[in-house]
Amino acid sequence: MLTRDRILAARRSWLQARRNEGVEGVYKAQAIALPLPPSLPDALLVPRAERALIPILHRTSTDGREYPAFDVGERVSLLTELGASAIGVCVDEELHGGSYQDILSAAQSTQLPIICLDYILDTVQITMARAHGAAAVVICAELLNDERLLRGLVRHAIDLRLEVIVDGCAARHMDLVERLCIGHSDTSVIRVVGVNLTRLETALGEPRVYDRVAPKLPEHTVGIGRYPGDHGRTIAELEEMGLEALLVDGSCGETELRATFAEFGGEIVGGTEPA
């Protein structure tokens, strides 16, 4: 089972190696020099007939299951063609087999916003995400369990012109988002909120949190959930909860991937609909 201690130990070891290399200054210069990335809220709120989908790319799952090998650039091009609204990329090597280079490959292969999914504990991860072309970062409130640290990470991301997705798995996390926005003249400081994005509910969160969390989504934010997930909800029920976008598996085989987009009303491009 994926545990908080394992997650923290793995990323802290990786972070120490980056600190020893002294890379943050170089990446910060690169991040500042980059043009603004595509807007994630705009991409998710574009009027469409079907639900906005955010495929997530990762080479292994948290339980160690291997996915079919794929080239990140080619997969991102396919996801763009199929109608993805944005694309998430898992970058932690220890748990998902990814890297920040995957963000760069993804960003160079599409005009869609790229979301960096990492277990973020330090500003260097946010800086590297922006330097490699990410448009947004996911910060897990339950993993940090430290409002002061969360505030610092959110501010750093905003300073680098990144969208912040606060991943919450309890109603108190939605209250935290409201507190983070208090005192800012721009009420869209946090414009996207994730509900149980990182699928840590078996170890860190609370079961069936959609019922309690989704109704408390702050009014100015875009809600994202995961489908399918352990919540056991249908697409219609998730829509009723006010979730404008859903995360789906973007690392599965191509036939399964095309079927997923077809399920949500998108066309099957370059192939036939699976039986």
C-alpha positions in Angstrom: 0.0 0.0 0.0 1.2 3.5 -0.8 1.8 5.3 2.4 2.6 8.9 3.4 6.0 7.9 4.8 7.1 6.1 1.6 6.0 9.1 -0.5 7.8 11.6 1.6 11.0 9.5 1.9 11.2 9.0 -1.9 10.8 12.6 -2.8 13.0 14.0 0.0 15.8 11.8 -1.3 15.3 13.1 -4.8 15.1 16.7 -3.5 18.3 16.3 -1.6 20.1 15.2 -4.8 18.7 18.3 -6.7 19.8 20.6 -3.8 23.3 19.1 -4.0 23.4 19.8 -7.7 22.5 23.4 -7.1 20.0 23.4 -10.0 17.3 25.8 -8.8 18.9 29.0 -9.9 19.5 27.7 -13.4 15.9 26.4 -13.7 14.5 29.7 -12.3 16.3 31.7 -14.9 14.9 29.4 -17.6 11.4 29.6 -16.1 11.4 33.4 -16.0 12.5 33.5 -19.7 9.8 31.3 -21.0 6.6 32.8 -22.5 3.3 32.3 -20.7 2.0 28.8 -20.9 -1.5 28.0 -22.2 -4.3 28.8 -19.6 -5.6 25.8 -17.9 -8.9 27.3 -16.6 -9.6 28.7 -20.1 -8.9 25.2 -21.6 -11.3 23.5 -19.2 -14.1 26.1 -19.5 -14.2 26.2 -23.3 -17.9 25.4 -24.3 -18.1 21.8 -25.6 -20.6 19.1 -26.1 -18.7 16.5 -24.1 -17.1 16.5 -20.7 -13.6 18.0 -20.5 -11.0 15.2 -20.1 -7.5 15.4 -18.7 -5.6 12.2 -19.5 -2.8 11.4 -17.1 0.5 9.9 -18.3 2.6 7.6 -16.0 4.8 4.6 -16.8 4.0 2.6 -13.7 1.1 2.7 -11.2 1.5 3.2 -7.5 1.0 -0.6 -7.0 3.9 -1.3 -9.4 1.8 -2.3 -12.4 3.6 -1.6 -15.7 1.9 0.2 -18.6 2.6 -0.4 -22.3 5.7 1.4 -23.4 4.9 4.7 -25.3 6.8 7.7 -26.6 5.6 10.8 -24.6 5.5 13.1 -27.6 3.6 10.6 -29.8 1.1 9.8 -27.0 0.5 13.5 -26.3 -0.1 14.2 -30.0 -2.7 11.4 -30.1 -4.4 12.7 -26.9 -4.6 16.1 -28.5 -6.1 14.7 -31.6 -8.7 12.7 -29.6 -9.9 15.9 -27.9 -8.1 16.2 -24.5 -8.5 19.6 -22.8 -5.2 19.3 -20.9 -2.7 16.6 -20.2 -1.2 15.6 -16.8 2.3 14.2 -16.6 3.5 12.2 -13.5 7.2 13.1 -13.0 8.3 11.1 -10.0 10.7 8.3 -11.0 10.3 6.2 -7.8 6.6 5.7 -7.9 5.5 6.4 -11.5 8.6 6.0 -13.6 8.4 9.6 -14.9 10.7 12.6 -15.0 10.6 16.3 -15.6 11.9 15.6 -19.1 8.5 14.1 -19.8 6.9 17.5 -19.2 9.2 19.1 -21.8 8.5 16.3 -24.3 4.7 16.8 -23.7 4.8 20.6 -23.9 6.8 20.5 -27.2 4.1 18.2 -28.7 0.9 20.1 -28.1 -0.6 23.5 -27.5 -2.7 22.1 -24.6 -1.8 23.0 -21.0 0.5 20.5 -19.3 -0.1 19.7 -15.7 2.9 18.6 -13.5 1.8 15.8 -11.1 4.5 15.3 -8.4 4.4 15.0 -4.7 5.5 18.6 -4.2 7.3 19.4 -1.0 9.7 22.1 -2.1 9.9 25.2 -4.4 12.6 23.5 -6.6 9.9 21.1 -7.9 7.7 24.0 -8.9 10.6 25.8 -10.5 11.6 22.8 -12.5 8.0 22.2 -13.6 7.7 25.8 -15.1 11.2 25.5 -16.6 10.2 22.4 -18.5 7.0 23.9 -19.9 4.2 23.1 -17.4 1.2 25.3 -17.2 0.1 24.1 -13.8 1.2 22.1 -10.7 -0.8 19.9 -8.3 -0.2 20.5 -4.6 -1.6 17.8 -2.3 -3.0 19.4 0.8 -3.3 16.1 2.7 0.3 15.1 1.9 1.7 18.4 3.2 -0.6 18.8 6.2 1.0 22.2 6.8 -0.9 25.3 5.9 2.2 27.6 6.1 4.2 25.4 3.7 1.2 25.2 1.4 0.9 29.0 1.3 4.6 29.3 0.4 4.4 26.8 -2.4 1.3 28.4 -3.8 2.9 31.8 -3.8 6.0 30.5 -5.5 3.9 28.9 -8.2 1.9 32.1 -8.8 5.1 34.1 -9.0 6.3 31.9 -11.8 2.9 32.3 -13.6 1.7 28.8 -12.9 -1.8 27.7 -12.2 -2.2 25.9 -8.9 -4.4 22.9 -8.4 -4.9 22.2 -4.7 -5.7 18.5 -4.4 -8.1 18.0 -1.6 -9.7 14.8 -0.1 -11.7 16.4 2.7 -14.1 19.3 3.2 -11.5 21.0 5.3 -9.2 21.3 2.3 -11.8 23.4 0.5 -12.0 25.6 3.5 -8.2 25.9 3.2 -8.5 27.1 -0.4 -10.8 29.8 0.7 -8.3 30.9 3.4 -5.5 30.9 0.9 -7.4 33.4 -1.3 -8.3 35.7 1.6 -6.4 39.0 1.4 -5.6 38.8 -2.3 -7.2 41.4 -4.6 -7.3 38.8 -7.3 -9.8 36.2 -6.2 -8.6 33.8 -8.8 -5.3 33.2 -7.0 -6.3 29.5 -7.0 -8.5 28.9 -10.0 -8.5 25.1 -10.1 -9.3 22.6 -7.3 -8.8 18.9 -7.5 -11.0 16.4 -5.6 -9.0 13.3 -4.7 -6.7 13.6 -7.8 -3.8 11.6 -6.5 -5.8 8.5 -5.5 -4.3 8.4 -2.1 -7.6 7.9 -0.3 -6.8 4.3 0.8 -3.8 5.5 2.7 -4.2 9.2 3.5 -7.7 10.4 2.9 -11.3 9.6 3.6 -13.5 7.1 1.6 -16.1 8.4 -0.8 -15.1 12.0 -0.3 -16.9 13.4 -3.3 -20.1 13.6 -1.4 -18.6 15.9 1.2 -15.9 17.8 -0.8 -17.5 18.6 -4.1 -20.4 20.7 -2.7 -17.8 22.9 -0.9 -15.8 23.8 -4.0 -15.2 27.6 -3.9 -17.3 29.5 -6.3 -14.4 31.0 -8.3 -12.6 27.6 -8.9 -12.9 24.9 -11.6 -13.5 21.5 -10.1 -11.6 18.4 -11.3 -12.3 14.8 -10.3 -11.1 11.4 -11.3 -13.0 8.9 -13.4 -13.3 6.0 -12.9 -12.3 6.0 -9.3 -13.0 4.5 -5.9 -15.9 6.9 -5.4 -18.3 4.6 -7.4 -20.1 7.6 -9.0 -21.4 7.8 -12.5 -20.5 10.5 -14.9 -23.9 12.2 -14.5 -23.5 12.2 -10.7 -20.1 13.8 -10.9 -21.4 16.5 -13.3 -24.2 17.2 -10.8 -21.5 17.8 -8.1 -20.1 20.7 -10.2 -16.9 19.0 -11.5 -16.1 20.6 -14.8 -13.3 18.2 -15.8 -12.4 14.6 -15.2 -9.0 12.8 -15.0 -8.7 9.7 -17.1 -5.9 7.2 -17.7 -3.8 8.3 -20.6 -1.2 5.5 -20.3 -3.4 2.5 -21.3 -3.3 0.8 -24.7 -4.5 2.8 -27.7 -7.7 0.8 -28.2 -8.7 1.4 -24.6 -7.8 5.0 -24.8 -9.9 5.6 -27.9 -12.8 3.8 -26.2 -12.5 6.1 -23.2 -12.8 9.2 -25.3 -15.7 7.7 -27.2 -17.5 7.0 -23.9 -17.4 10.7 -23.2 -18.8 11.7 -26.6 -15.6 12.3 -28.5 -15.0 10.9 -31.9 -12.8 7.9 -32.5 -10.1 9.3 -34.7 -8.0 7.1 -37.0 -9.6 3.9 -35.9 -12.9 2.0 -35.4 -14.9 1.9 -32.3 -14.1 -1.2 -30.2 -16.8 -3.8 -29.9 
